[in-house]
Amino acid sequence: MSDILRLENVRKTYPSFTLKDVSFSVKPGQIMGFIGRNGAGKTTTLKCIMNLIHYESGKISAFETDMSKNELENKQRIGFALSELNYYPNKTIRQLMNVTKRFYKQFDEKKFNEACRLFNLNIDKKLEELSSGMKVKYSVAIALSHHAELLILDEPTSGLDPVSRDEILDIFRQIVKNKDRAILFSTHITSDLDKCASDITYIHDGEIIYSGTKNDFVNSYLFIKDKTFNKELLNEYIAYKEFDDRIEGLISPDKKDLFIKNKIEPQEPDLEQIMVYIERSKKEDESFDL
């Protein structure tokens, strides 16, 4: 299956931050969760993909063509939204749609209206009157209306209540069910990815440390909750944390038998636990008095 999006060794340098030779790909049918702590480079990467910022080296391809050489054509096939819509807050959805449709050759106003009805969007409401969830739905409605084959979304579920988040994730699953479209979305809400992502790309301090299936990523670790407080095993953890009544941490599967031998049963971790302890393992040892 051909890649719908491919990044190869993309580098962007700022005075205090560097995107370090970022490489990953997205295929049709995938929901790719793009994770990493705040400031890790997620938004910078998405802006590079859309050529909103200049990157010094590397290559970005969409639909098997060079993005820098076919930007206008490829953007006709991409739906893109940053984390917050702030432009023209006093305009209604209808007015914004009438402006937006001029930029897309295949814009289907009928499809846009159908999507708005499905999402319970009142097209005569001003943008500033929309909740965060409704703004995300508006962005998705626009993308669906010009037949976007790839959706690139920056923190689309941030700030949403649980019900609105669940609705958005249901929409994402529907979008890719025919395996002809794909979604790349950055998030720090890892529970959303537990529910809908097929694949994960993890960025740490500007560098990709994993890109592949979610199942392979989760299966690469085991979670320990040790109430016996066996400190002889501390060196076997990838990272750990001591609580008053237990030790919690992350181990590699090849350490499993050692913990079972000590009557500690490893568990399958969730994405949040993996991310917390990977970040903890990479953080320099810092201490301070409270």
N, C-alpha and C positions, 0 to 999 in steps of 0.2 A: 504494500500500500504506500503510495507516494505521500511525502510530507506536505501538509498544508502550510506549515511555517517551519523555518529552520534558521537558527542562529549559529554561526561558526566563529569562535574566537573574537567576539565583540568586546572592544575595550573603549572605555570612556574615563578620562582622568580629570578630576577636580583637585584643587589645592589640598583638600582634606579627605578625599575619598577617591577610590579607583574601582571601576567595574573591570574585573580581571578576566579577560578572555572567555566571556560567557558563551557557552555552547549548549543548546538543547533543541529538540524538535517536537512538533505537535502534528498528529495525524487526524484525518477525518474520523469522527465518532468519539473522539476523546474529550473528556473534561479534565483539563490540566490545572491543578491547583499550584499556584506559585507562592511559596511560603518563605518566611524569613522574618526576623525581628525588624522593628522599625529602624529605618536607615540602612538596611542591608543591601539595597539596590533594586528593589522590585519596581518601583515607579520609574526609576532611571532606565531600566531595561525596557519597560513598556514604551517609554517615550522614544527610545532608540529605534524600536521596531517601527514606530509610526513616523520616524524621521522628524520628530519634534525637537530633538537635540542632535547635534553632530557627534558622531563617534569617530575615534581616530583610526581604528583598524578593525578588521574582521568583515564578515559578510552576513547580510540578512536576506533570506529568500522567502517569498510568499507565492504559493501556487506554482512552484518550480521556476519562478523568475526572480531576478535580482530586484529587490525592493527599491534600491536607489535609482535604478534605471526605468522601472515600471511603476513608480509611486502612484500616479493618478489612476491608472488602470486597476492596480491592486486595491487601492482604497475604496473603489467601487464595490469590492467584494468583502470588505472588512467593516464590522461594526465596532466602534471604539468609544469608550467612556471612561474619563477619569473619575476619581472618587466622589467628587461633588460638582453638580451643575450650578454654576454661578452666573452664567451669561444671560443677559436680558431677563432679569427676574420679574419685570413688570409685564412681560409678554405672556399671552396664553399659549397653551399647548397647540391650539389650532394655528396661531400666528407663527409659532416656531416651526411647525410642520411645513407651513407654506414657504418659509425661507429655506428650510433644510432640503426639501424635495428638489429644489433647483440644482443641487449639487450631485444628484444621483440619477443616472440615465434610466435605471430600472425601478425608480420609486413607484410604488403601488399605493395610491391613497386609500383605495378600498381595503387593502390588507392592513394599512395602518389603523383605520377606523375599527376594523374587526379586532385587531390586537388590543386597542384601547377598551373596547367593550369587554373583551375577555379579562383584561386586567382591572376592570372597574375604574378606568381613568376618565375623568370628566375633561374633555378637550377644551372646554371654555374656562378652565381654571388657570390662573396665572402660575408661573413656575414657582414664585415665592410662596405660594399657598400649598404647594405639594409637600408631603412628608418625604423623608429620605427614601422610604420604600417605593413611593410613587415615582420619585425621580429615577430610580433604577428601572422600574417598569417602563417608564417613558423611553429611556435609552434603549431598552430591549425592543420596544415596539418600533422605534426608528430603524434599528438594525434588521428586524424581520421584514420591514416594509421595503427595503431596497435589496432583499434577498441575499443578505450577508452570509457568506459561507464560513467566516471565522469571526467570533466575538472576542474582543480583547477588553477586559474590564478590570479596573483598578479598585480594589476594596468594595465590590458592589453590595455586600451585605453588612458593611460597617455601620453601626448605629441603628440597625433595624431591630424591632421587637421580634421575639421568637416566631410568632405567627407569620409575619411578613417575610422573615428569612426563609421559613419553610416553603412559602409560596414561590419565592424566587428560585429556590433550589429545584422545586417541581418543574418550573418553566425551563430551567437549564437541562434537566433530564429529557424533557419533551423535545427540545431543540435538536439534540444529538441522536435521538433514538433511531433515525433512519441511516445513520453512519455516513451522512454526506456533509455534515457541518461539524465544527469543533469550537470549543470554548477554552480560552486561557484567561484565568482570573487570579489576581493576587488577593491574598487574604491573610489575616493573622487569627481568624476564627477557625481553628483547626477542626472543630466539631462539624462545621459545614462540609469540609472535605471528607470526613468520615461518612457522611450521608450521600454525597454525589460524585466525588472525584474518582476517575479511573486511574489517573496518573498524578505524580508529584514532581515538581522541580523545587529544590531547596537551595536558597542562596544565603550565604553567610559572609558578611563583610566584603561584598562585591564579587564573591567567588561561588560558583556552583559546586555544591558538595554532594548532590544526588539529583539524578533525573531518570525516572523510570516509573514502573507501575506502583500504585499505592500498596498493593499486596506484598510485593517484593520488599518495599521499604519497611513496612510494618514487621514483616517476617525476619528482618535483619537484626531485630532487638527483642529482648525480653525485659519485663518489668518485675522488680523485686520489692516486696513489702515484708521486711524482716522484723518481726516482733521479738525475736530472740536476742537481738542486739549483738550479733556475732561480728565483732570488730576485726577478727582474723581474716575476714573475707573482703575487707574494704578495698584492697588493692585489685580485686577482681572486677570491680565496677568500672564502667565507662565514666560514670559520674554518679554521685549519690548526695543525699541530704539527710542529716540527722534530725529527728524529731524527739520529743520527750518520751514517746512510747514505741518508737520504731526507727528503722533505717529504710529509706526508699531510694531506689536508683535504677539505673539502666545497665544491662549486661548484654554481651553478645551470646548467641545461642550455644556456642561451643563451651560456655561456662555453666550450662544448665545442670549437668550431672553433679558438678561440685556443690551447687547449692542444694540440690535434692538430697545429696548425701548428708548434708547438714540440716535436713528436715525443713528446708525452706523451698516452697513451691513457686517457681517462676510463673508469671502471668503474661498474657498477650497485652502489649501496651496499646494505648490509643495515640493518635498523632500528637496531641498536646503533651503527653508525657514524654514522647520521643524528643519533641522540639525543645522542651524545657531542659532536659538533661543533656542533650547535645550542646545547646548553648552554654550550659553550665560547664561542660567539659572543655569548651574552647575559651572560656573567660579566664583571664589571668587571676591569680589568687589575690583577692583584695580583702582587707579587713579594716573595720573602723569601729569606734566606740559610740554607743548610743547613750 
